[in-house]
Amino acid sequence: MTAPAAFSGLAVLLVEPSATQAKFIAAQLKGVGLEQVRVVDGGAAALAAMREIRPDLVVSALYLPDMSGTDLVGAMRRQRDLEQVAFILISSETRPQALEPVRQAGVCGILPKPFSAQQLMTALTTTLDFLRQDGDLVRELDGENLRVLLVDDSPSARKFMRRVLENLGIEKFIEAENGREAVAILADTQVDLVVTDYNMPEMDGAELVEYIRKQSWQNSVPVLMVTSEANSGRLAAVQEAGVSGICDKPFEPGVVKQLLWNMLRQR
C-alpha cells in the first residue's frame, strides 16, 4: 500500500497513556509515512504540547488518566488556535452513547483498537481532505455564491462542517441550532443548500426535511443529512420524506463533495 506523499508533511500529536500501545501506534503511523509524531500520555500534557507547537492532527485514545478523549477534543474546539486541528479517535469502545459526543465534536475519524492499515489510510485520507482546499466545486458550480444553511445543535459539529465546505470554496453560511430555528430562517431567507443533523432538540432533521418538502416555499432546495443515526427504519423514513443525500458523522469530505456535486448540478 502506497502512502500519499502529503502524509509525511503532517505534524501529529499522539495521546496514549499506555507506553506499549503508544509505541505500537506510533510505529503504525510512521509506517504509512507520518514522520513527525510526538507522544504524550494525557489530556493536560496534550494541551500543553499543542500550545507549544500546534500539530496538524491529534490522534487520541478515548480513556486518558486525567480526562477523556471527548473532553480533549471539546477543550480543543473551545480554543480559537486549536479549534481547526484535525482529530482522530482510537478506541475499542463500541457503545453509541460513549462515541456520540465525540462524533458531535467534529472529528475526522474513529478508529477501532486494534485497527488495520486500510482503516488508518482511510482516516488519514479524510484528514487530508479536511485540511486542504479544493476549488473544483467553486469553478464548476459557482460555489462562492452558494448560500448554505447549516443546522446542528453542536457548535463544534457546525464548525467542522463549515470548514469542510469552506475548503470546497463555499463562502456564505447561515447557522441554526435546530430544525425550529431553521424553519424561521427559511421563511424569509433563500438558500441554495441545507446541511442538517438528524438528532436535534425542538425539531429533528427528519421533521425539518418533511417541513421543507411539504410546507416551505423553498420545497425543492437540496437537503444533505449528516448523521450518526444507525436505525435503518428512521433513515428510511428520512429518505421517503425527500432528503437529497445522507452521509455518516463523522463524514468524509470526499463523500460530501460528491454528494454536493450530484445535488447541486441538478439545481
C-alpha positions as CSV (number, residue, x, y, z in Angstrom):
1,M,0.0,0.0,0.0
2,T,1.5,3.3,-1.1
3,A,1.0,6.2,1.3
4,P,0.4,9.7,-0.1
5,A,3.5,11.9,0.0
6,A,1.3,14.6,1.7
7,F,1.2,12.4,4.8
8,S,4.9,13.0,5.5
9,G,4.2,16.7,6.0
10,L,1.6,16.3,8.7
11,A,2.7,17.0,12.3
12,V,1.0,14.5,14.6
13,L,0.4,14.5,18.3
14,L,-0.4,11.0,19.7
15,V,-2.2,10.9,23.1
16,E,-2.0,7.4,24.6
17,P,-1.5,6.6,28.3
18,S,-0.1,3.1,27.6
19,A,3.6,3.2,26.7
20,T,3.3,-0.2,24.9
21,Q,0.2,1.0,22.9
22,A,1.9,4.3,22.2
23,K,4.9,2.6,20.7
24,F,2.8,0.3,18.6
25,I,0.5,3.1,17.3
26,A,3.4,5.4,16.6
27,A,5.1,2.7,14.5
28,Q,1.9,2.2,12.5
29,L,1.6,6.0,11.9
30,K,5.2,6.1,10.8
31,G,4.7,3.0,8.6
32,V,2.2,5.0,6.4
33,G,4.5,7.9,6.1
34,L,3.8,10.1,9.1
35,E,7.3,11.1,10.1
36,Q,6.5,13.8,12.6
37,V,4.9,12.1,15.6
38,R,5.1,13.4,19.2
39,V,3.8,11.3,22.0
40,V,2.1,12.4,25.3
41,D,0.3,10.3,27.9
42,G,-2.6,12.5,29.0
43,G,-5.0,15.3,28.1
44,A,-3.4,18.1,30.0
45,A,0.0,17.2,28.6
46,A,-1.6,17.2,25.1
47,L,-3.0,20.7,25.5
48,A,0.3,21.9,26.8
49,A,2.2,20.3,23.9
50,M,-0.3,21.9,21.4
51,R,0.2,25.3,22.9
52,E,4.0,24.9,22.4
53,I,3.8,23.5,18.9
54,R,0.5,23.4,17.1
55,P,0.0,20.0,15.3
56,D,-1.9,19.3,12.2
57,L,-3.5,16.2,13.6
58,V,-4.2,14.8,17.1
59,V,-4.6,11.0,17.4
60,S,-6.0,10.2,20.8
61,A,-7.3,7.3,22.9
62,L,-10.7,7.7,24.4
63,Y,-9.8,6.9,28.0
64,L,-7.0,9.1,29.4
65,P,-5.8,9.3,33.0
66,D,-6.9,12.9,33.6
67,M,-9.8,13.3,31.1
68,S,-11.4,11.5,28.2
69,G,-10.7,11.9,24.5
70,T,-14.1,13.5,24.3
71,D,-13.0,16.1,26.9
72,L,-9.8,16.7,25.0
73,V,-11.4,17.4,21.6
74,G,-14.0,19.6,23.4
75,A,-11.2,21.6,25.0
76,M,-9.6,22.0,21.6
77,R,-12.8,23.1,19.9
78,R,-13.2,25.9,22.6
79,Q,-9.8,27.4,21.8
80,R,-9.5,29.6,18.7
81,D,-6.0,28.5,17.9
82,L,-6.8,24.8,18.2
83,E,-10.4,24.5,17.0
84,Q,-9.4,23.7,13.5
85,V,-6.8,21.0,14.4
86,A,-7.9,17.6,12.9
87,F,-8.7,14.9,15.4
88,I,-8.9,11.1,15.1
89,L,-10.1,8.9,18.0
90,I,-8.7,5.4,18.6
91,S,-10.8,3.2,20.9
92,S,-12.1,-0.3,21.5
93,E,-15.4,1.3,22.7
94,T,-18.4,0.5,20.6
95,R,-21.3,1.8,22.7
96,P,-23.1,4.6,20.8
97,Q,-23.6,6.6,23.9
98,A,-19.9,6.7,24.5
99,L,-19.0,7.6,20.9
100,E,-21.8,10.0,20.1
101,P,-20.3,13.0,21.9
102,V,-17.0,12.6,20.0
103,R,-18.9,12.4,16.7
104,Q,-20.7,15.6,17.6
105,A,-17.4,17.4,18.3
106,G,-16.3,17.2,14.7
107,V,-13.7,14.5,14.2
108,C,-12.1,13.2,11.1
109,G,-12.4,9.6,12.0
110,I,-12.9,7.0,14.7
111,L,-10.6,4.0,14.5
112,P,-11.2,0.7,16.4
113,K,-8.4,-0.7,18.6
114,P,-6.7,-2.5,17.0
115,F,-7.1,-1.0,13.5
116,S,-6.0,-2.2,10.1
117,A,-3.6,-0.3,7.8
118,Q,-6.6,0.2,5.4
119,Q,-8.7,1.8,8.2
120,L,-5.8,4.1,9.1
121,M,-5.3,5.1,5.5
122,T,-9.0,5.9,5.1
123,A,-9.0,8.1,8.3
124,L,-5.8,9.9,7.1
125,T,-7.2,10.5,3.7
126,T,-10.2,12.0,5.2
127,T,-7.9,14.2,7.3
128,L,-6.1,15.4,4.3
129,D,-9.4,16.3,2.6
130,F,-10.4,18.2,5.8
131,L,-7.1,20.2,5.8
132,R,-6.7,21.0,2.1
133,Q,-8.6,23.3,-0.2
134,D,-10.2,22.2,-3.4
135,G,-11.8,24.8,-5.7
136,D,-13.4,22.5,-8.3
137,L,-16.9,23.0,-6.8
138,V,-16.5,26.7,-7.0
139,R,-15.3,26.8,-10.6
140,E,-17.9,24.4,-11.9
141,L,-21.0,25.3,-9.8
142,D,-20.5,29.0,-8.9
143,G,-19.7,27.8,-5.4
144,E,-18.7,31.2,-4.0
145,N,-22.3,32.4,-4.4
146,L,-23.9,29.4,-2.9
147,R,-25.8,30.2,0.4
148,V,-25.7,27.2,2.8
149,L,-27.9,26.7,5.9
150,L,-26.1,24.6,8.5
151,V,-28.4,23.0,11.1
152,D,-26.9,21.2,14.1
153,D,-27.3,21.6,17.8
154,S,-23.5,21.1,18.3
155,P,-21.4,24.3,17.6
156,S,-18.3,22.1,17.1
157,A,-20.1,20.0,14.5
158,R,-21.2,23.1,12.7
159,K,-17.6,24.4,12.7
160,F,-16.4,21.1,11.3
161,M,-19.0,21.1,8.5
162,R,-18.3,24.7,7.7
163,R,-14.5,24.1,7.5
164,V,-15.1,21.2,5.0
165,L,-17.5,23.3,2.9
166,E,-15.2,26.3,3.0
167,N,-12.4,24.1,1.7
168,L,-14.6,23.4,-1.3
169,G,-14.9,27.2,-1.9
170,I,-18.3,27.9,-0.3
171,E,-18.3,31.2,1.5
172,K,-21.8,32.1,2.5
173,F,-23.3,30.4,5.6
174,I,-26.3,30.8,7.9
175,E,-26.4,28.6,11.0
176,A,-29.2,27.2,13.1
177,E,-29.2,25.1,16.3
178,N,-32.2,23.0,15.5
179,G,-35.0,22.5,12.9
180,R,-37.3,25.1,14.5
181,E,-34.6,27.8,14.1
182,A,-34.0,26.6,10.5
183,V,-37.8,26.9,9.7
184,A,-37.7,30.5,10.9
185,I,-34.7,31.3,8.7
186,L,-36.2,29.5,5.6
187,A,-39.4,31.6,5.9
188,D,-37.7,34.7,4.7
189,T,-34.2,33.8,3.5
190,Q,-33.5,32.0,0.3
191,V,-30.8,29.3,0.5
192,D,-29.2,27.0,-2.1
193,L,-28.5,24.1,0.2
194,V,-29.5,22.8,3.6
195,V,-27.0,20.6,5.6
196,T,-28.6,19.2,8.7
197,D,-28.0,16.8,11.5
198,Y,-30.7,14.2,12.4
199,N,-30.8,14.2,16.2
200,M,-31.6,17.7,17.5
201,P,-33.9,19.2,20.1
202,E,-37.1,21.2,19.3
203,M,-37.3,19.8,15.8
204,D,-35.1,17.0,14.5
205,G,-33.7,16.5,11.0
206,A,-36.5,14.2,9.8
207,E,-39.2,16.8,10.8
208,L,-37.2,19.5,9.2
209,V,-37.0,17.6,5.9
210,E,-40.7,16.9,6.0
211,Y,-41.4,20.6,6.6
212,I,-39.2,21.7,3.8
213,R,-40.8,19.4,1.3
214,K,-44.4,19.9,2.3
215,Q,-44.7,23.4,3.7
216,S,-41.8,25.6,2.7
217,W,-41.8,27.9,-0.3
218,Q,-38.3,26.5,-0.8
219,N,-39.5,22.9,-1.2
220,S,-37.1,22.0,-3.9
221,V,-33.9,23.1,-2.1
222,P,-31.3,20.2,-1.8
223,V,-31.0,18.8,1.7
224,L,-28.0,16.9,2.9
225,M,-28.4,14.9,6.1
226,V,-25.3,14.3,8.1
227,T,-25.9,11.9,10.9
228,S,-24.6,9.1,13.2
229,E,-28.1,7.6,13.3
230,A,-27.9,3.9,12.8
231,N,-31.6,3.0,12.9
232,S,-32.4,1.9,9.3
233,G,-36.1,2.4,9.9
234,R,-35.6,6.1,10.8
235,L,-33.2,6.7,8.0
236,A,-35.7,5.1,5.5
237,A,-38.3,7.5,6.8
238,V,-35.9,10.4,6.1
239,Q,-35.3,9.2,2.6
240,E,-39.0,8.9,2.0
241,A,-39.5,12.4,3.3
242,G,-37.3,13.7,0.4
243,V,-33.8,14.1,1.7
244,S,-31.3,14.6,-1.2
245,G,-28.4,12.8,0.3
246,I,-27.3,11.1,3.6
247,C,-23.8,10.7,4.9
248,D,-22.3,9.5,8.1
249,K,-21.0,11.6,11.0
250,P,-18.0,11.9,11.1
251,F,-18.3,12.4,7.4
252,E,-15.6,12.1,4.7
253,P,-15.1,15.3,2.8
254,G,-14.7,13.4,-0.4
255,V,-18.1,11.8,0.0
256,V,-19.6,15.2,0.9
257,K,-18.1,16.7,-2.2
258,Q,-19.5,14.0,-4.5
259,L,-23.0,14.3,-2.9
260,L,-22.9,18.1,-3.3
261,W,-21.8,17.8,-6.9
262,N,-24.6,15.5,-7.7
263,M,-27.2,17.5,-5.8
264,L,-26.2,21.0,-7.0
265,R,-25.6,20.0,-10.6
266,Q,-29.3,19.2,-10.7
267,R,-30.5,22.6,-9.4
